[in-house]
Amino acid sequence: MFSQRVRKRYDLIDAWLFGTQARETAGGDSDADIAVLLRGGQGAPGTCVDAAVGGRVG
């Protein structure tokens, strides 16, 4: 699961799904938009963590 993979690398406080997946209006080619809150100022605002946890969620 995404949150477990992020938690292993970062000090994850919380994660939120938003966008078309959250609204249940996603199409077959839609991605997943996930906002994460990290403890201790890890990374600058807008930092992408998907490279650290892999491009695919699951």
Buried (B, 14 or more C-beta within 10 A) or exposed (E): EBBEBBBEEBEBEEBEEEBEBEEEEBEEEEEBEBEBEBEEEEEEEEEEBBEEBEEEBE
